[in-house]
């Protein structure tokens, strides 16, 4: 059984960056989640990381499984695992299911800024700029101005607005 610390995860991530082996890291994270007992990081957060690595390794099916296990686990993660599920469903050419997942997230309300930002990026990548604009705006408005992610969210929103041909507004003026 494993007690997982942030430091342990950071070491795993650094090693993976050095060897550029996403599949190996995904497998290690997946194994770590299976033996998880306690830690600074939740099992769900570890499963979300594993899912991201499976996607980077070109294995979206395994990623989808990890995202679903993270959702089922119910533990804390920085981004709602359903955002990853939706993105992976788009990648697997299952857009109707992806949009249903996104609609479920919207209908529940209380979406955190990082989740809204993730959905905005997904929708922009798959050509739904109007939907991406809504989610990016929601992300910016839900994010504290002193949050390190705030500028990234502003930039995403600005890029989407440029792609839509919209004029600059007061939020766009914050991107500097």
C-alpha positions in Angstrom: 0.0 0.0 0.0 1.3 3.5 -0.9 1.3 6.8 0.8 1.7 9.3 -2.0 3.3 12.7 -1.5 3.5 15.6 -3.9 7.3 15.2 -3.9 6.9 11.6 -5.0 4.7 12.6 -7.9 7.0 15.4 -8.9 9.9 13.0 -9.1 7.9 10.7 -11.3 7.0 13.5 -13.6 10.5 14.8 -13.8 11.9 11.4 -14.7 9.3 11.0 -17.4 10.2 14.3 -18.9 13.8 13.3 -19.0 13.2 10.0 -20.8 10.1 11.2 -22.8 8.3 8.0 -22.1 4.6 8.8 -21.5 3.4 5.2 -21.6 5.8 4.1 -18.9 4.8 7.1 -16.6 1.1 6.4 -17.3 1.6 2.8 -16.2 3.5 3.8 -13.1 0.8 6.3 -12.1 -1.9 3.8 -12.8 -0.1 1.3 -10.6 0.4 3.9 -7.9 -3.3 4.7 -7.9 -4.1 1.0 -7.5 -1.9 0.7 -4.4 -2.9 4.1 -3.0 -3.9 4.3 0.6 -3.3 7.9 1.7 -1.3 11.0 0.7 -1.0 14.7 -0.1 -2.6 14.0 -3.4 -5.9 12.1 -3.9 -6.2 8.9 -5.9 -8.5 10.7 -8.3 -5.7 13.3 -9.0 -3.2 10.5 -9.7 -5.7 8.9 -12.1 -6.2 12.2 -13.9 -2.4 12.5 -14.3 -2.3 8.9 -15.5 -5.1 9.6 -18.0 -3.2 12.6 -19.4 -0.1 10.5 -19.8 -2.0 7.7 -21.6 -3.4 10.4 -24.0 0.2 11.7 -24.6 1.2 8.1 -25.3 -1.4 7.8 -27.9 -3.7 5.5 -25.9 -7.0 7.3 -25.5 -8.9 4.2 -24.6 -6.7 3.7 -21.5 -7.0 7.4 -20.8 -10.8 7.2 -20.9 -10.7 4.3 -18.4 -8.5 6.3 -16.0 -10.7 9.4 -16.2 -13.7 7.3 -15.5 -12.0 5.7 -12.5 -11.0 9.1 -11.2 -14.7 10.2 -11.5 -15.9 7.1 -9.8 -13.3 7.6 -7.0 -14.8 11.0 -6.2 -11.6 12.4 -4.8 -10.3 15.9 -5.2 -8.6 16.8 -8.5 -7.7 20.2 -10.0 -9.9 19.6 -13.0 -13.2 17.7 -13.1 -12.3 14.3 -14.7 -15.4 14.7 -16.9 -13.6 17.5 -18.8 -10.9 14.9 -19.7 -13.6 12.4 -20.5 -15.2 14.9 -22.9 -11.9 15.7 -24.6 -11.0 12.1 -25.0 -14.4 11.3 -26.4 -13.8 14.0 -29.0 -10.5 12.4 -29.8 -12.2 9.0 -30.2 -14.6 10.7 -32.7 -17.6 10.4 -30.3 -18.6 14.1 -30.3 -22.2 13.5 -29.3 -21.2 11.8 -26.2 -18.6 14.4 -25.5 -21.2 17.2 -25.8 -23.5 15.3 -23.4 -20.7 15.1 -20.8 -20.1 18.9 -21.2 -23.8 19.6 -20.9 -23.9 17.5 -17.7 -21.1 19.6 -16.2 -22.9 22.8 -17.2 -26.2 21.7 -15.8 -24.7 20.9 -12.4 -23.3 24.5 -12.1 -20.5 25.5 -9.7 -17.8 24.7 -12.3 -14.3 25.5 -11.2 -12.1 27.8 -13.3 -9.6 25.1 -14.4 -12.4 22.8 -15.5 -14.1 25.6 -17.5 -10.7 26.5 -19.0 -10.1 22.8 -20.0 -13.6 22.6 -21.7 -12.9 25.9 -23.5 -9.6 24.5 -24.9 -11.4 21.3 -25.9 -14.2 23.0 -27.7 -11.8 25.4 -29.5 -9.7 22.4 -30.6 -12.8 20.7 -32.1 -14.2 23.8 -33.8 -16.9 25.0 -31.5 -15.6 28.6 -31.0 -18.9 30.0 -29.7 -19.0 27.3 -27.0 -15.3 27.7 -26.3 -15.9 31.5 -25.8 -18.6 30.9 -23.3 -16.5 28.4 -21.3 -13.4 30.6 -21.5 -15.3 33.6 -20.2 -16.7 31.5 -17.4 -13.1 30.4 -16.6 -11.8 33.9 -16.5 -14.7 35.2 -14.3 -14.4 32.2 -11.9 -10.6 32.6 -11.5 -9.1 35.0 -8.9 -7.0 37.7 -10.6 -4.0 36.7 -8.5 -4.2 33.0 -9.5 -1.2 31.9 -11.6 -3.6 30.4 -14.1 -5.6 33.6 -14.6 -3.4 35.0 -17.4 -3.5 31.7 -19.3 -7.3 31.8 -19.2 -7.3 35.4 -20.4 -5.0 34.4 -23.3 -7.2 31.5 -24.2 -10.3 33.7 -24.2 -8.5 36.4 -26.2 -7.3 33.9 -28.8 -10.9 32.5 -29.2 -12.3 36.0 -29.5 -9.8 36.8 -32.3 -10.7 33.6 -34.1 -14.4 34.7 -33.8 -13.6 38.2 -35.1 -14.9 39.8 -32.0 -13.8 43.3 -30.9 -11.6 43.7 -27.9 -13.4 44.1 -24.6 -12.5 44.9 -21.0 -11.3 41.4 -20.3 -9.1 41.3 -23.4 -7.4 44.5 -22.2 -6.1 42.6 -19.2 -3.9 40.4 -21.5 -0.7 42.3 -21.5 
